Structures are given as structure tokens and as C-alpha cells.
Amino acid sequence: MARKEPPPKLNRVPELLRENERSQRWLAKKLGISANAMNSISQQKAQPLERLFQIAEILGCSITDVINVDYKPDLKDKHSK
């Protein structure tokens, strides 16, 4: 059985929370979302753009601090199939 690769790292939410000494639960409460929804964002399973902007505002940083600007999808593979 093939090993499932982890999702690409699209956001830096977990790192920013650690840097600000805050928890996912704290951020979920500030955003007015469930802990499960916050976990999906932190684990790269959901990337709601509006929420990422809200996270930047709450944490007092730029959206470019929240998103992983170094992530570059390999578009050649997707278009060749």
C-alpha cells in the first residue's frame, strides 16, 4: 500500500500561534468557529481565504506572514495528466 503524503504546507498558522504563545482553541474562539474547523486550517485540510485574512488581523501580522509564500505547486504534473 502506498504511503499517503501529508498535505502541502499552505499556511503558517501553527507556527504563528506558537510564536504568539496562543492556542488553536483561543484562535477558534476569536474567529467564532469550532475547534474542529480551526484544526482543519492548522492541519492544512482547509484554506478559507477570508479566515486567513482574519487570522492575520487577530495576530497583528500581514497575510504574507500567514500564508506560506514559499509553497509552489508543481503545475506541470497536474496539466500533463
Distance bins in CASP14 RR format, pairs under 12 A and 6 or more apart:
PFRMAT RR
TARGET T0000
AUTHOR 0000-0000-0000
RMODE 2
METHOD distances of the structure
MODEL  1
5 44 0 0 0 0 0 1 0 0 0 0 0
6 43 0 0 0 0 1 0 0 0 0 0 0
6 44 1 0 0 1 0 0 0 0 0 0 0
6 45 0 0 0 0 0 1 0 0 0 0 0
7 40 0 0 0 0 0 1 0 0 0 0 0
7 41 0 0 0 0 0 1 0 0 0 0 0
7 42 0 0 0 0 0 1 0 0 0 0 0
7 43 1 0 0 1 0 0 0 0 0 0 0
7 44 1 0 1 0 0 0 0 0 0 0 0
7 45 1 0 0 1 0 0 0 0 0 0 0
7 46 0 0 0 0 0 1 0 0 0 0 0
7 47 0 0 0 0 1 0 0 0 0 0 0
7 68 0 0 0 0 0 1 0 0 0 0 0
7 71 0 0 0 0 0 1 0 0 0 0 0
7 73 0 0 0 0 0 1 0 0 0 0 0
8 43 0 0 0 0 0 1 0 0 0 0 0
8 44 1 0 0 1 0 0 0 0 0 0 0
8 45 0 0 0 0 0 1 0 0 0 0 0
8 47 0 0 0 0 0 1 0 0 0 0 0
8 67 0 0 0 0 0 1 0 0 0 0 0
8 68 0 0 0 0 1 0 0 0 0 0 0
8 70 0 0 0 0 0 1 0 0 0 0 0
8 71 1 0 1 0 0 0 0 0 0 0 0
8 72 0 0 0 0 1 0 0 0 0 0 0
8 73 1 0 0 1 0 0 0 0 0 0 0
8 74 0 0 0 0 1 0 0 0 0 0 0
9 15 0 0 0 0 1 0 0 0 0 0 0
9 42 0 0 0 0 0 1 0 0 0 0 0
9 43 0 0 0 0 0 1 0 0 0 0 0
9 44 1 0 0 1 0 0 0 0 0 0 0
9 45 0 0 0 0 0 1 0 0 0 0 0
9 47 0 0 0 0 0 1 0 0 0 0 0
9 67 0 0 0 0 0 1 0 0 0 0 0
9 68 1 0 1 0 0 0 0 0 0 0 0
9 69 0 0 0 0 0 1 0 0 0 0 0
9 70 0 0 0 0 1 0 0 0 0 0 0
9 71 1 0 0 1 0 0 0 0 0 0 0
9 72 0 0 0 0 0 1 0 0 0 0 0
9 73 0 0 0 0 0 1 0 0 0 0 0
10 40 0 0 0 0 0 1 0 0 0 0 0
10 41 0 0 0 0 1 0 0 0 0 0 0
10 42 0 0 0 0 0 1 0 0 0 0 0
10 43 0 0 0 0 0 1 0 0 0 0 0
10 44 1 0 1 0 0 0 0 0 0 0 0
10 45 0 0 0 0 1 0 0 0 0 0 0
10 46 0 0 0 0 1 0 0 0 0 0 0
10 47 1 0 1 0 0 0 0 0 0 0 0
10 48 0 0 0 0 0 1 0 0 0 0 0
10 49 0 0 0 0 0 1 0 0 0 0 0
10 52 0 0 0 0 1 0 0 0 0 0 0
10 66 0 0 0 0 1 0 0 0 0 0 0
10 67 1 0 0 1 0 0 0 0 0 0 0
10 68 1 0 1 0 0 0 0 0 0 0 0
10 69 0 0 0 0 0 1 0 0 0 0 0
10 70 0 0 0 0 0 1 0 0 0 0 0
10 71 1 0 1 0 0 0 0 0 0 0 0
10 72 0 0 0 0 0 1 0 0 0 0 0
10 73 0 0 0 0 1 0 0 0 0 0 0
11 17 0 0 0 0 0 1 0 0 0 0 0
11 38 0 0 0 0 0 1 0 0 0 0 0
11 40 0 0 0 0 0 1 0 0 0 0 0
11 41 1 0 0 1 0 0 0 0 0 0 0
11 42 0 0 0 0 1 0 0 0 0 0 0
11 43 0 0 0 0 1 0 0 0 0 0 0
11 44 1 0 0 1 0 0 0 0 0 0 0
11 45 0 0 0 0 0 1 0 0 0 0 0
11 46 0 0 0 0 1 0 0 0 0 0 0
11 47 1 0 0 1 0 0 0 0 0 0 0
11 48 0 0 0 0 0 1 0 0 0 0 0
11 49 0 0 0 0 0 1 0 0 0 0 0
11 51 0 0 0 0 1 0 0 0 0 0 0
11 52 1 0 0 1 0 0 0 0 0 0 0
11 53 0 0 0 0 0 1 0 0 0 0 0
11 55 0 0 0 0 1 0 0 0 0 0 0
11 56 0 0 0 0 0 1 0 0 0 0 0
11 59 0 0 0 0 0 1 0 0 0 0 0
11 63 0 0 0 0 0 1 0 0 0 0 0
11 64 0 0 0 0 0 1 0 0 0 0 0
11 65 0 0 0 0 1 0 0 0 0 0 0
11 66 1 0 1 0 0 0 0 0 0 0 0
11 67 1 0 1 0 0 0 0 0 0 0 0
11 68 1 0 0 1 0 0 0 0 0 0 0
11 69 0 0 0 0 0 1 0 0 0 0 0
11 70 0 0 0 0 0 1 0 0 0 0 0
11 71 0 0 0 0 1 0 0 0 0 0 0
12 18 0 0 0 0 1 0 0 0 0 0 0
12 19 0 0 0 0 1 0 0 0 0 0 0
12 20 0 0 0 0 0 1 0 0 0 0 0
12 41 0 0 0 0 0 1 0 0 0 0 0
12 42 0 0 0 0 0 1 0 0 0 0 0
12 44 0 0 0 0 0 1 0 0 0 0 0
12 47 0 0 0 0 0 1 0 0 0 0 0
12 52 0 0 0 0 1 0 0 0 0 0 0
12 55 0 0 0 0 1 0 0 0 0 0 0
12 56 0 0 0 0 0 1 0 0 0 0 0
12 59 0 0 0 0 0 1 0 0 0 0 0
12 61 0 0 0 0 1 0 0 0 0 0 0
12 62 0 0 0 0 0 1 0 0 0 0 0
12 63 0 0 0 0 0 1 0 0 0 0 0
12 64 0 0 0 0 1 0 0 0 0 0 0
12 65 1 0 0 1 0 0 0 0 0 0 0
12 66 1 0 1 0 0 0 0 0 0 0 0
12 67 1 0 0 1 0 0 0 0 0 0 0
12 68 1 0 1 0 0 0 0 0 0 0 0
12 69 0 0 0 0 1 0 0 0 0 0 0
12 70 0 0 0 0 1 0 0 0 0 0 0
12 71 0 0 0 0 0 1 0 0 0 0 0
13 19 0 0 0 0 0 1 0 0 0 0 0
13 20 0 0 0 0 0 1 0 0 0 0 0
13 22 0 0 0 0 0 1 0 0 0 0 0
13 23 0 0 0 0 0 1 0 0 0 0 0
13 24 0 0 0 0 1 0 0 0 0 0 0
13 27 1 0 0 1 0 0 0 0 0 0 0
13 28 0 0 0 0 0 1 0 0 0 0 0
13 31 0 0 0 0 0 1 0 0 0 0 0
13 38 0 0 0 0 1 0 0 0 0 0 0
13 39 0 0 0 0 0 1 0 0 0 0 0
13 40 0 0 0 0 0 1 0 0 0 0 0
13 41 1 0 1 0 0 0 0 0 0 0 0
13 42 1 0 1 0 0 0 0 0 0 0 0
13 43 0 0 0 0 1 0 0 0 0 0 0
13 44 0 0 0 0 1 0 0 0 0 0 0
13 45 0 0 0 0 0 1 0 0 0 0 0
13 46 0 0 0 0 0 1 0 0 0 0 0
13 47 0 0 0 0 1 0 0 0 0 0 0
13 48 0 0 0 0 0 1 0 0 0 0 0
13 51 0 0 0 0 1 0 0 0 0 0 0
13 52 1 0 0 1 0 0 0 0 0 0 0
13 54 0 0 0 0 0 1 0 0 0 0 0
13 55 1 0 0 1 0 0 0 0 0 0 0
13 56 0 0 0 0 1 0 0 0 0 0 0
13 58 0 0 0 0 0 1 0 0 0 0 0
13 59 0 0 0 0 1 0 0 0 0 0 0
13 61 0 0 0 0 0 1 0 0 0 0 0
13 63 0 0 0 0 0 1 0 0 0 0 0
13 65 0 0 0 0 0 1 0 0 0 0 0
13 66 1 0 0 1 0 0 0 0 0 0 0
13 67 0 0 0 0 1 0 0 0 0 0 0
13 68 0 0 0 0 1 0 0 0 0 0 0
14 20 0 0 0 0 0 1 0 0 0 0 0
14 22 0 0 0 0 0 1 0 0 0 0 0
14 23 0 0 0 0 0 1 0 0 0 0 0
14 24 0 0 0 0 1 0 0 0 0 0 0
14 27 0 0 0 0 0 1 0 0 0 0 0
14 38 0 0 0 0 0 1 0 0 0 0 0
14 39 0 0 0 0 0 1 0 0 0 0 0
14 41 0 0 0 0 1 0 0 0 0 0 0
14 42 1 0 1 0 0 0 0 0 0 0 0
14 43 0 0 0 0 1 0 0 0 0 0 0
14 44 0 0 0 0 1 0 0 0 0 0 0
14 55 0 0 0 0 0 1 0 0 0 0 0
14 66 0 0 0 0 0 1 0 0 0 0 0
14 68 0 0 0 0 0 1 0 0 0 0 0
15 22 0 0 0 0 0 1 0 0 0 0 0
15 42 0 0 0 0 1 0 0 0 0 0 0
15 55 0 0 0 0 0 1 0 0 0 0 0
15 59 0 0 0 0 0 1 0 0 0 0 0
15 61 0 0 0 0 0 1 0 0 0 0 0
15 65 0 0 0 0 1 0 0 0 0 0 0
15 66 0 0 0 0 1 0 0 0 0 0 0
15 67 0 0 0 0 0 1 0 0 0 0 0
15 68 0 0 0 0 1 0 0 0 0 0 0
16 22 0 0 0 0 1 0 0 0 0 0 0
16 23 0 0 0 0 0 1 0 0 0 0 0
16 24 0 0 0 0 0 1 0 0 0 0 0
16 27 0 0 0 0 1 0 0 0 0 0 0
16 41 0 0 0 0 0 1 0 0 0 0 0
16 42 0 0 0 0 0 1 0 0 0 0 0
16 52 0 0 0 0 0 1 0 0 0 0 0
16 55 1 0 0 1 0 0 0 0 0 0 0
16 56 0 0 0 0 1 0 0 0 0 0 0
16 58 0 0 0 0 1 0 0 0 0 0 0
16 59 1 0 1 0 0 0 0 0 0 0 0
16 60 0 0 0 0 1 0 0 0 0 0 0
16 61 1 0 0 1 0 0 0 0 0 0 0
16 62 0 0 0 0 0 1 0 0 0 0 0
16 63 0 0 0 0 0 1 0 0 0 0 0
16 64 0 0 0 0 0 1 0 0 0 0 0
16 65 1 0 0 1 0 0 0 0 0 0 0
16 66 1 0 0 1 0 0 0 0 0 0 0
16 67 0 0 0 0 0 1 0 0 0 0 0
16 68 0 0 0 0 0 1 0 0 0 0 0
17 23 1 0 0 1 0 0 0 0 0 0 0
17 24 1 0 0 1 0 0 0 0 0 0 0
17 25 0 0 0 0 0 1 0 0 0 0 0
17 26 0 0 0 0 1 0 0 0 0 0 0
17 27 1 0 0 1 0 0 0 0 0 0 0
17 28 0 0 0 0 0 1 0 0 0 0 0
17 30 0 0 0 0 0 1 0 0 0 0 0
17 38 0 0 0 0 1 0 0 0 0 0 0
17 39 0 0 0 0 0 1 0 0 0 0 0
17 41 0 0 0 0 0 1 0 0 0 0 0
17 42 1 0 0 1 0 0 0 0 0 0 0
17 55 0 0 0 0 1 0 0 0 0 0 0
17 58 0 0 0 0 0 1 0 0 0 0 0
17 59 1 0 0 1 0 0 0 0 0 0 0
17 61 0 0 0 0 0 1 0 0 0 0 0
17 66 0 0 0 0 0 1 0 0 0 0 0
18 24 0 0 0 0 0 1 0 0 0 0 0
18 27 0 0 0 0 0 1 0 0 0 0 0
18 42 0 0 0 0 0 1 0 0 0 0 0
18 59 0 0 0 0 0 1 0 0 0 0 0
19 59 0 0 0 0 1 0 0 0 0 0 0
19 60 0 0 0 0 0 1 0 0 0 0 0
19 61 0 0 0 0 1 0 0 0 0 0 0
19 65 0 0 0 0 1 0 0 0 0 0 0
19 66 0 0 0 0 0 1 0 0 0 0 0
20 26 0 0 0 0 1 0 0 0 0 0 0
20 27 0 0 0 0 1 0 0 0 0 0 0
20 30 0 0 0 0 0 1 0 0 0 0 0
20 55 0 0 0 0 0 1 0 0 0 0 0
20 56 0 0 0 0 0 1 0 0 0 0 0
20 58 0 0 0 0 1 0 0 0 0 0 0
20 59 1 0 1 0 0 0 0 0 0 0 0
20 60 0 0 0 0 1 0 0 0 0 0 0
20 61 0 0 0 0 1 0 0 0 0 0 0
20 65 0 0 0 0 0 1 0 0 0 0 0
20 66 0 0 0 0 0 1 0 0 0 0 0
21 27 0 0 0 0 0 1 0 0 0 0 0
21 59 0 0 0 0 0 1 0 0 0 0 0
22 28 0 0 0 0 0 1 0 0 0 0 0
22 29 0 0 0 0 0 1 0 0 0 0 0
22 30 0 0 0 0 1 0 0 0 0 0 0
22 31 0 0 0 0 0 1 0 0 0 0 0
22 38 0 0 0 0 0 1 0 0 0 0 0
22 42 0 0 0 0 0 1 0 0 0 0 0
22 55 0 0 0 0 0 1 0 0 0 0 0
22 58 0 0 0 0 1 0 0 0 0 0 0
22 59 1 0 0 1 0 0 0 0 0 0 0
22 60 0 0 0 0 0 1 0 0 0 0 0
23 29 0 0 0 0 1 0 0 0 0 0 0
23 30 0 0 0 0 0 1 0 0 0 0 0
23 35 0 0 0 0 1 0 0 0 0 0 0
23 38 0 0 0 0 1 0 0 0 0 0 0
23 39 0 0 0 0 0 1 0 0 0 0 0
23 42 0 0 0 0 0 1 0 0 0 0 0
24 30 0 0 0 0 0 1 0 0 0 0 0
24 31 0 0 0 0 0 1 0 0 0 0 0
24 33 0 0 0 0 0 1 0 0 0 0 0
24 34 0 0 0 0 0 1 0 0 0 0 0
24 35 1 0 0 1 0 0 0 0 0 0 0
24 36 0 0 0 0 0 1 0 0 0 0 0
24 37 0 0 0 0 0 1 0 0 0 0 0
24 38 1 0 1 0 0 0 0 0 0 0 0
24 39 1 0 0 1 0 0 0 0 0 0 0
24 40 0 0 0 0 0 1 0 0 0 0 0
24 41 0 0 0 0 1 0 0 0 0 0 0
24 42 1 0 1 0 0 0 0 0 0 0 0
24 43 0 0 0 0 1 0 0 0 0 0 0
24 55 0 0 0 0 0 1 0 0 0 0 0
25 31 0 0 0 0 0 1 0 0 0 0 0
25 32 0 0 0 0 0 1 0 0 0 0 0
25 33 0 0 0 0 0 1 0 0 0 0 0
25 34 0 0 0 0 0 1 0 0 0 0 0
25 35 1 0 1 0 0 0 0 0 0 0 0
25 36 0 0 0 0 0 1 0 0 0 0 0
25 37 0 0 0 0 0 1 0 0 0 0 0
25 38 1 0 0 1 0 0 0 0 0 0 0
25 39 0 0 0 0 1 0 0 0 0 0 0
25 42 0 0 0 0 0 1 0 0 0 0 0
26 32 0 0 0 0 0 1 0 0 0 0 0
26 33 0 0 0 0 0 1 0 0 0 0 0
26 35 0 0 0 0 0 1 0 0 0 0 0
26 38 0 0 0 0 1 0 0 0 0 0 0
26 55 0 0 0 0 0 1 0 0 0 0 0
26 58 0 0 0 0 1 0 0 0 0 0 0
26 59 0 0 0 0 0 1 0 0 0 0 0
27 33 0 0 0 0 1 0 0 0 0 0 0
27 34 0 0 0 0 0 1 0 0 0 0 0
27 35 0 0 0 0 1 0 0 0 0 0 0
27 37 0 0 0 0 0 1 0 0 0 0 0
27 38 1 0 1 0 0 0 0 0 0 0 0
27 39 0 0 0 0 0 1 0 0 0 0 0
27 41 0 0 0 0 1 0 0 0 0 0 0
27 42 0 0 0 0 1 0 0 0 0 0 0
27 51 0 0 0 0 1 0 0 0 0 0 0
27 52 0 0 0 0 0 1 0 0 0 0 0
27 54 0 0 0 0 1 0 0 0 0 0 0
27 55 1 0 0 1 0 0 0 0 0 0 0
27 56 0 0 0 0 0 1 0 0 0 0 0
27 57 0 0 0 0 0 1 0 0 0 0 0
27 58 1 0 0 1 0 0 0 0 0 0 0
27 59 1 0 0 1 0 0 0 0 0 0 0
27 66 0 0 0 0 0 1 0 0 0 0 0
28 34 1 0 0 1 0 0 0 0 0 0 0
28 35 1 0 1 0 0 0 0 0 0 0 0
28 36 0 0 0 0 1 0 0 0 0 0 0
28 37 1 0 0 1 0 0 0 0 0 0 0
28 38 1 1 0 0 0 0 0 0 0 0 0
28 39 0 0 0 0 1 0 0 0 0 0 0
28 40 0 0 0 0 0 1 0 0 0 0 0
28 41 0 0 0 0 1 0 0 0 0 0 0
28 42 0 0 0 0 1 0 0 0 0 0 0
28 51 0 0 0 0 0 1 0 0 0 0 0
28 54 0 0 0 0 0 1 0 0 0 0 0
28 55 0 0 0 0 0 1 0 0 0 0 0
28 58 0 0 0 0 0 1 0 0 0 0 0
29 35 0 0 0 0 1 0 0 0 0 0 0
29 37 0 0 0 0 0 1 0 0 0 0 0
29 38 0 0 0 0 1 0 0 0 0 0 0
29 58 0 0 0 0 0 1 0 0 0 0 0
30 38 0 0 0 0 1 0 0 0 0 0 0
30 51 0 0 0 0 0 1 0 0 0 0 0
30 54 0 0 0 0 1 0 0 0 0 0 0
30 55 0 0 0 0 1 0 0 0 0 0 0
30 57 0 0 0 0 1 0 0 0 0 0 0
30 58 1 0 1 0 0 0 0 0 0 0 0
30 59 0 0 0 0 1 0 0 0 0 0 0
30 60 0 0 0 0 0 1 0 0 0 0 0
31 37 0 0 0 0 1 0 0 0 0 0 0
31 38 1 0 0 1 0 0 0 0 0 0 0
31 41 0 0 0 0 1 0 0 0 0 0 0
31 42 0 0 0 0 0 1 0 0 0 0 0
31 48 0 0 0 0 1 0 0 0 0 0 0
31 50 0 0 0 0 0 1 0 0 0 0 0
31 51 1 0 0 1 0 0 0 0 0 0 0
31 52 0 0 0 0 0 1 0 0 0 0 0
31 53 0 0 0 0 0 1 0 0 0 0 0
31 54 1 0 1 0 0 0 0 0 0 0 0
31 55 1 0 0 1 0 0 0 0 0 0 0
31 56 0 0 0 0 0 1 0 0 0 0 0
31 57 0 0 0 0 0 1 0 0 0 0 0
31 58 1 0 0 1 0 0 0 0 0 0 0
31 59 0 0 0 0 0 1 0 0 0 0 0
32 38 0 0 0 0 1 0 0 0 0 0 0
32 51 0 0 0 0 1 0 0 0 0 0 0
32 54 0 0 0 0 1 0 0 0 0 0 0
32 55 0 0 0 0 0 1 0 0 0 0 0
32 58 0 0 0 0 0 1 0 0 0 0 0
33 39 0 0 0 0 0 1 0 0 0 0 0
33 40 0 0 0 0 1 0 0 0 0 0 0
33 41 0 0 0 0 1 0 0 0 0 0 0
33 42 0 0 0 0 0 1 0 0 0 0 0
33 46 0 0 0 0 0 1 0 0 0 0 0
33 48 0 0 0 0 1 0 0 0 0 0 0
33 50 0 0 0 0 0 1 0 0 0 0 0
33 51 1 0 0 1 0 0 0 0 0 0 0
33 54 0 0 0 0 1 0 0 0 0 0 0
33 55 0 0 0 0 0 1 0 0 0 0 0
33 58 0 0 0 0 0 1 0 0 0 0 0
34 40 0 0 0 0 1 0 0 0 0 0 0
34 41 0 0 0 0 0 1 0 0 0 0 0
34 46 0 0 0 0 0 1 0 0 0 0 0
35 41 0 0 0 0 0 1 0 0 0 0 0
35 42 0 0 0 0 0 1 0 0 0 0 0
36 42 0 0 0 0 0 1 0 0 0 0 0
36 43 0 0 0 0 0 1 0 0 0 0 0
36 45 0 0 0 0 0 1 0 0 0 0 0
36 46 0 0 0 0 1 0 0 0 0 0 0
37 43 0 0 0 0 0 1 0 0 0 0 0
37 45 0 0 0 0 1 0 0 0 0 0 0
37 46 1 0 0 1 0 0 0 0 0 0 0
37 47 0 0 0 0 0 1 0 0 0 0 0
37 48 0 0 0 0 1 0 0 0 0 0 0
37 51 0 0 0 0 1 0 0 0 0 0 0
38 45 0 0 0 0 0 1 0 0 0 0 0
38 46 0 0 0 0 1 0 0 0 0 0 0
38 48 0 0 0 0 0 1 0 0 0 0 0
38 51 0 0 0 0 1 0 0 0 0 0 0
38 54 0 0 0 0 0 1 0 0 0 0 0
38 55 0 0 0 0 1 0 0 0 0 0 0
38 58 0 0 0 0 0 1 0 0 0 0 0
39 45 0 0 0 0 1 0 0 0 0 0 0
39 46 0 0 0 0 1 0 0 0 0 0 0
40 46 1 0 1 0 0 0 0 0 0 0 0
40 47 0 0 0 0 1 0 0 0 0 0 0
40 48 0 0 0 0 1 0 0 0 0 0 0
40 51 0 0 0 0 0 1 0 0 0 0 0
41 47 1 0 0 1 0 0 0 0 0 0 0
41 48 1 0 0 1 0 0 0 0 0 0 0
41 49 0 0 0 0 0 1 0 0 0 0 0
41 50 0 0 0 0 0 1 0 0 0 0 0
41 51 1 0 0 1 0 0 0 0 0 0 0
41 52 1 0 0 1 0 0 0 0 0 0 0
41 54 0 0 0 0 0 1 0 0 0 0 0
41 55 1 0 0 1 0 0 0 0 0 0 0
41 66 0 0 0 0 0 1 0 0 0 0 0
41 67 0 0 0 0 0 1 0 0 0 0 0
42 51 0 0 0 0 0 1 0 0 0 0 0
42 52 0 0 0 0 0 1 0 0 0 0 0
42 55 0 0 0 0 0 1 0 0 0 0 0
42 66 0 0 0 0 0 1 0 0 0 0 0
44 52 0 0 0 0 0 1 0 0 0 0 0
44 67 0 0 0 0 0 1 0 0 0 0 0
44 68 0 0 0 0 1 0 0 0 0 0 0
44 71 0 0 0 0 1 0 0 0 0 0 0
46 52 0 0 0 0 0 1 0 0 0 0 0
47 53 0 0 0 0 0 1 0 0 0 0 0
47 55 0 0 0 0 0 1 0 0 0 0 0
47 66 0 0 0 0 0 1 0 0 0 0 0
47 67 0 0 0 0 1 0 0 0 0 0 0
47 68 0 0 0 0 0 1 0 0 0 0 0
47 71 0 0 0 0 0 1 0 0 0 0 0
48 54 0 0 0 0 1 0 0 0 0 0 0
48 55 0 0 0 0 1 0 0 0 0 0 0
48 66 0 0 0 0 0 1 0 0 0 0 0
49 55 0 0 0 0 0 1 0 0 0 0 0
49 56 0 0 0 0 0 1 0 0 0 0 0
49 63 0 0 0 0 1 0 0 0 0 0 0
49 66 0 0 0 0 0 1 0 0 0 0 0
49 67 0 0 0 0 1 0 0 0 0 0 0
50 56 0 0 0 0 0 1 0 0 0 0 0
50 57 0 0 0 0 0 1 0 0 0 0 0
50 63 0 0 0 0 0 1 0 0 0 0 0
51 57 0 0 0 0 0 1 0 0 0 0 0
51 58 0 0 0 0 0 1 0 0 0 0 0
51 63 0 0 0 0 0 1 0 0 0 0 0
51 66 0 0 0 0 1 0 0 0 0 0 0
51 67 0 0 0 0 0 1 0 0 0 0 0
52 58 0 0 0 0 0 1 0 0 0 0 0
52 59 0 0 0 0 0 1 0 0 0 0 0
52 61 0 0 0 0 0 1 0 0 0 0 0
52 62 0 0 0 0 0 1 0 0 0 0 0
52 63 1 0 0 1 0 0 0 0 0 0 0
52 64 0 0 0 0 0 1 0 0 0 0 0
52 65 0 0 0 0 0 1 0 0 0 0 0
52 66 1 0 1 0 0 0 0 0 0 0 0
52 67 1 0 0 1 0 0 0 0 0 0 0
52 68 0 0 0 0 0 1 0 0 0 0 0
53 59 0 0 0 0 0 1 0 0 0 0 0
53 60 0 0 0 0 0 1 0 0 0 0 0
53 61 0 0 0 0 0 1 0 0 0 0 0
53 62 0 0 0 0 0 1 0 0 0 0 0
53 63 1 0 1 0 0 0 0 0 0 0 0
53 64 0 0 0 0 0 1 0 0 0 0 0
53 65 0 0 0 0 0 1 0 0 0 0 0
53 66 1 0 0 1 0 0 0 0 0 0 0
53 67 0 0 0 0 1 0 0 0 0 0 0
54 60 0 0 0 0 0 1 0 0 0 0 0
54 61 0 0 0 0 0 1 0 0 0 0 0
54 63 0 0 0 0 0 1 0 0 0 0 0
54 66 0 0 0 0 1 0 0 0 0 0 0
55 61 0 0 0 0 1 0 0 0 0 0 0
55 62 0 0 0 0 0 1 0 0 0 0 0
55 63 0 0 0 0 1 0 0 0 0 0 0
55 65 0 0 0 0 1 0 0 0 0 0 0
55 66 1 0 1 0 0 0 0 0 0 0 0
55 67 0 0 0 0 1 0 0 0 0 0 0
56 62 1 0 0 1 0 0 0 0 0 0 0
56 63 1 0 1 0 0 0 0 0 0 0 0
56 64 0 0 0 0 1 0 0 0 0 0 0
56 65 1 0 0 1 0 0 0 0 0 0 0
56 66 1 0 1 0 0 0 0 0 0 0 0
56 67 0 0 0 0 1 0 0 0 0 0 0
57 63 0 0 0 0 1 0 0 0 0 0 0
57 65 0 0 0 0 0 1 0 0 0 0 0
57 66 0 0 0 0 1 0 0 0 0 0 0
58 66 0 0 0 0 0 1 0 0 0 0 0
59 65 1 0 0 1 0 0 0 0 0 0 0
59 66 1 0 0 1 0 0 0 0 0 0 0
60 66 0 0 0 0 1 0 0 0 0 0 0
61 67 0 0 0 0 0 1 0 0 0 0 0
62 69 0 0 0 0 0 1 0 0 0 0 0
63 69 0 0 0 0 1 0 0 0 0 0 0
64 70 0 0 0 0 0 1 0 0 0 0 0
73 79 0 0 0 0 0 1 0 0 0 0 0
74 80 0 0 0 0 0 1 0 0 0 0 0
74 81 0 0 0 0 0 1 0 0 0 0 0
75 81 0 0 0 0 0 1 0 0 0 0 0
END
